[in-house]
């Protein structure tokens, strides 16, 4: 279900999709099985080529799919997806084969990619795993090279987030603990001496 608001993001700007520290959704597919999980620990790692890190616990089905396929998608969910984000972060596909349907997850495909993308998010980063077995096993930390990125033009355009002019439901979520999230706030600009 491609949406008219989804536009490609240039590789050199892809890191900005995660630079503000949102909770993310991680999706993966292998051998006809799709899964989605929430992750609070993800961050941009490098600019060129763009890379990111994400913590994927050994107990998750999503991690198993990532390890087997070598690919995954990082999505930035919106405030409208609060309950969905909480549910996929607290329910395992191992325990509930209907996890995605029960959580309200709608997946879509993008041409030429065999990856599950979560509908309704504000950004999507398709990644390939940079295999680092020691850190994956010891710290549950995965490094992904961003091979393609897209964002919702209503909230990200010209290489920048525009949360202050977007509908509040499109703001990103930031997980604290115990089911408490914050939606990103208003823009605050420092006096850098540079043109805005």
N, C-alpha and C positions, 0 to 999 in steps of 0.2 A: 504494500500500500504506500506508494510513493506520494509525497505531499508536495504541493506547489511551492511551499515555503522552504524546502530543503535545497541548499546550494553547496557546491564543493567549497572547501576551504584550502587555500594554497598551503603546501607543505611547510613553508617558512612561518606560517601563522598557526599551525596546528597545536603547538604547545600552549597557546593562549586559551584553548578550550578547557584546559585543566588547571591553569595557573592560579585560579581563584579558590582552589581547594574544595571542590564539590564532592559530595557523596556520588558514587558512580554505580551504574549497572554494568556487569560483565556478562556477556553472552558468548556462547560457543556452540559448535555443532560438530558431531562426529558420527558417522555410520547411521545417519537418519535420526539421531537423538539431539534435541535442542535443550539448553538450559540457560537460565538467567539467575544471577545472584547480585546482591548489593555488596559494595565494598566502600568502606570509609577511608581506607588507606591506599590512595593512589596519587601519583604526582608526575608532572612533566620531568623528564630527565635530561634531554638534549635537544638541540635545535636542528642539526643537519647531519644525517637524516633525523627527523623528530623521533624521539623515544620517550617511553613512559615506564613507570613501575606500578605494580599492583600486588597486594598481598592476597593470595588465594589459599585458604586453609585446606589441608590434606583431606579433611572430612567431606569436602563438597564435590558434588557431581560435576559442577562447572569446571573445577580444576582438572578432573579426570578427562573431560572433553578437550580442554585446552592442551593437556599433555599429549593426548592422542592425535589431535589435528594439527597442533603447532600454530593455531590461529585463534583469535578472539576479537570481540568488539567491546570497546569502552563507550558507554553512553552517559550523557549528563541528563538525569531525570529532572522533571520540573515539579514545582510545588503542587500542581494538579495530580502528580503521581505519588504523593506522599504515602498513601496506604499500600499501593503496589510495591513501592520501594521497600517499605518495612516488611511486607509479607515475603517477598523473594529473598530477603536477608535473614528471615527467621524460619523458613520452611525448606526442607531438602527434597530434591527430586528422588533421593534414595527412599525417603519415607512416604512421599505422596506423589505418585505418578501423574496426578492431575494438578500439580503445583502451579504451572503457568496459567492454566484456565482459571483456577480458584483465585489466583492473585490478580487476574484481569490483564495479563500480559498479552498484547497483540504483536505478533512478529511480522516483518516484511522483508523482502529480499531486494537487493540492488543488483542490477544486471551485471553479469560477469563475476559475481562473487558468491561463493557457497558459504554464506555466513548469515546468522539470524540477527536482524536489527530490530530493536524495540521501538514500536511506534509511539509517538507522543513526546519523545525526548527533545532536548534542545540542541544536542550535538552527538555525533557518532564518529569514533575513530577506529578504523579497521587496522588490526595489528597482526604481525607475525612474531612468534616467540623467538627471542634471542636466547638460545639454550645456554643456561648457566646452572648445571645440575647441582653444584654445591650450594649456591644461595637458594635455589628452589627447594631443596630438601631441608636445609638447615633453618632458613628464615621464612619459608613459604613465599618468597619474593620472586616475582616474575618480571622480566624486562621484555617490553614489546616495542618493536619498530613500527611506527605509524606508516602504513602504506597508502592510506587514503583517509580523508576527513571531510565531514559535511557538518553544516549547522543550519538551524532554523533562522532565516533572514529576519524574522520579527524580533529576534533577541541577539543576533550576532551578525554584524555586517562590517564590511571594509576592514576586516581583521580585528574587530573589537566587540566585546560584549556591550549591549545597550539595555541593560536591565532597567535603568531609570525611565526609559520611554516605552518599555514593553508591558503588556498586561501582567499583573502580579502573579497570575497562575503560571507564567513561564519562567519565573525566577528559579534559580538552582537551589537544591537542598543541601544542608550541611548537618551531618549527624553528630549528636553529642553523646547520648547514652539513654538507655531505658525507654526507647521509643520517642525521645525528644529530638526534633530537628529544628533548624532555623532556615528560613528562606533568606537568600542574600539580600542585603540592605541597599540603601541608596548610595550613589556615587559620591565620593569625597575626593576632590582634586587638591594635591599639594602644589605649592608655588614652586615650580621647578625652574622658572626663568625661561622655559621653552614655550614655543607656541603650542596651543592646545590642538 
